[in-house]
Every structure is written in C-alpha cells, then in structure tokens.
Amino acid sequence: MKKFDGILLDFDGTFADTGEGIFYCINEALKEMNRPLLDEAAMRTFIGPPLYASFQRECGFSEDEAKEAVAAYRKIYGAGAYKLLSVYDGIEELISDLNARGVKVGIATAKPEKFTLKIIEHLGMMEQFDTIVGVAEGNTGSSKKEIIGRAADNMGLPRSRVLMAGDRFYDVQGAHEAGLECVGVLYGYGTREELENSGAEYIVNTPGEIKDIVTAE
C-alpha cells in the first residue's frame, strides 16, 4: 500500500524556478510607479507569500499602493513574462512516474490560477495533473489553507492520503491547517531552518526523494 494516493505541488520554488520572471515583473512594476527598485535578496522574499503582502512588507506600501503594484506586476507578467521560468530537474520525471503508479498529482499555489493554467498549457503538461488550484482572478484573500484544501478535495481523496510539497513555511503551515502532511523541498527558495521550524514532516533535497516518500510501502 502506498503511503499517499495523491500529491499537491506548490508552484513557485517547488515545481519551477520562476525567479527570473518574478524579479523582472517586480522591478518593472516599481519603475511604472516611480519607486526605488529592490535588490535580489528582497525580491527572493516575494516567492511564497501573497504579492500584496510582499509589496507592503518590502516597499512600505499602503493597501492601495500594493493593489496598484500588483496590477502593474500582473499586466507585465501576463504579457509574456510568465514564460520566464525553468521546471526543476527531476520534476517532470517525478510527475510521469507518479502518474504511471496511479498517484493523483495536483498543483496548489498562491499564484493566480489563470497564469498557472497558462504556464502548464505552455509546457504541454495539462493532462498530467488531476487538479490545478490557484487564486481566482480579483480575489486577494485566498489563504494557502483554503487553496490546499480545495485542491485536495478536488482529488476525491481523504486529506490524510494527500501529501503537500512546498519550499516555504507558508506551504507547511497551509498544509497543516488543511489537515495534510507536508514535505519541504530544499532546492527551492526556503531554508532547512525555515522548514524544520514550521514542522514539515519530511525534508528532501531532490524531487526523486519526494517519489520515495509518496510510494513508500
């Protein structure tokens, strides 16, 4: 018997390295607003949390300013910057292997759902996923707990049989709040300390290790 019958992957920092496109859009949005640009260390903190919160935290923006920044970001991102990414080595093999073993595979991300779907379609991988859940257009209040819970329920499996995989404490926290165990990945944007402190049940260095956890007898 497999340890899990389904797995949900966070997108940014777990499925793909999207830093190039994200960093480009952050500073292009700030240019449009005539605001100081951010260095890479500050921009790396944007990967994981909601954009609104990140702009407020790193730029000192008010709620209205953060909404303006997010709108500018998404306009630039949707114009083609969403293609500036690379799928992590081993992820496509992981998904293909789990598909072949009858394990359901999904994505649960704080990224806008419409962009996530565009990227997966661009990569030609739509048929490999049982569910893809992100933030609905115009919705700024979706929590990772809600996103993960909805994605798990879409699989038609008990939540105890679905594993969440993510690289930041938001993923671990959201999984636990939704009643799922979580594997933290070290190849993304989080640190071992962050993942350990957030209580990840497993921590791995590679996508191949995720398969070993899911399919463990």
Phi, psi and omega in degrees: 000130178295151177289326178224149178256354179206155177220140175248131179254130165297158183266291183291118178089358178232306175279314184219152172273103185256012185305317183303311181292320181294313182297319179300314184290325179301308184286330174294322177295319179293325176298316179300329182266003182056044179246158179300143179280161181256151174276172186296324180301318179291320182292330179298332180288347179285339185278109182128294182287165174298144181304317182304312182294323182292318178295322178293317183290312188273337183246355181069027183283149169286174179300316180294320178294322178295321177296320178296317180295317180295319179298317178295316178303310185291330176296315180292317181299315182290339180284354177145345181294343179297342180278351182277081181203168172220130177291133182299143177304130177095345182290314181297322177294319178302310183295316179299317181295316180293321175304314183294333181270001178082014177275131178284139184234133179219174175239136175229109189222150174278003176286149175305134185299323183296324179286322179299316179296320179298319181293313181298321177295317178301324180279351180071034186242012185305320185289349183271355182246139177275334177202147175226115183235128175224203180273130179292150181301132179084356180262118180253002188248006181291128177268161178296327176302312182295318181296312181295317180298317180294318180295317179298317181294327178299335180283344180072027181242154171300141182299334179291346181259006180243132179255136174262141176237128180204168185250356183232164183295337176300323180291316180295312180299313180297320179297313181296319179295332180269358178088023179246152168280161183223139171254125178269136181252134184268355180275358181265226187252358178266175179244162177301317181301316179300315183289321177294316181294333180275353174091024178302132181292329180224152174224130184230160178261336185221157175300329180299327179290333177296316179302318181298324179290313183297319188263006181302135181283000000 
